């Protein structure tokens, strides 16, 4: 009798064989929209800080 995993993140008692790894069609996306949003927000913050630094450096004293 063949058993199946009740929880996919639980480690197996034995390592998976190559056919078992190839047979899985469930692939998680490389980047989720939440991750892309967070990276975009961080990039926006860094660019705004860089712009502020440029403005303060060029301001007359």
C-alpha positions as CSV (number, residue, x, y, z in Angstrom):
1,X,0.0,0.0,0.0
2,X,1.4,3.4,-1.0
3,X,1.2,6.2,1.4
4,X,1.0,9.9,0.7
5,X,2.1,13.0,2.6
6,X,-0.5,14.6,4.7
7,X,1.6,17.8,5.0
8,X,3.9,18.7,2.1
9,X,6.4,20.7,4.3
10,X,7.0,17.8,6.8
11,X,10.3,16.1,6.1
12,X,10.2,12.5,4.8
13,X,11.6,9.5,6.6
14,X,13.7,8.8,3.6
15,X,15.2,11.0,0.8
16,X,13.2,11.4,-2.4
17,X,14.3,9.5,-5.4
18,X,14.9,11.2,-8.7
19,X,11.7,9.9,-10.3
20,X,9.7,11.2,-7.3
21,X,11.3,14.6,-7.7
22,X,10.6,14.7,-11.5
23,X,7.0,13.5,-11.1
24,X,6.0,16.6,-9.0
25,X,4.3,19.1,-11.1
26,X,3.7,21.6,-8.3
27,X,6.2,24.4,-8.5
28,X,6.0,27.5,-6.5
29,X,6.3,30.7,-8.4
30,X,9.8,32.2,-8.5
31,X,8.6,35.5,-7.1
32,X,5.3,36.3,-5.6
33,X,3.5,39.6,-6.0
34,X,4.1,40.4,-2.3
35,X,7.8,39.9,-2.7
36,X,7.9,42.1,-5.8
37,X,5.9,44.8,-4.0
38,X,8.3,44.8,-1.0
39,X,11.3,45.1,-3.3
40,X,9.6,47.9,-5.1
41,X,8.8,49.7,-1.9
42,X,12.4,49.3,-0.7
43,X,13.7,50.6,-4.0
44,X,11.4,53.6,-3.8
45,X,12.7,54.4,-0.3
46,X,16.3,54.1,-1.3
47,X,15.8,56.3,-4.4
48,X,14.0,59.0,-2.4
49,X,16.7,59.0,0.2
50,X,19.3,59.3,-2.5
51,X,17.4,62.2,-4.1
52,X,17.1,63.9,-0.7
53,X,20.9,63.5,-0.2
54,X,21.5,65.1,-3.6
55,X,19.3,68.0,-2.8
56,X,20.9,68.6,0.6
57,X,24.4,68.4,-0.9
58,X,23.6,71.0,-3.5
59,X,21.8,73.4,-1.2
60,X,23.5,76.7,-0.5
61,X,24.8,77.2,3.0
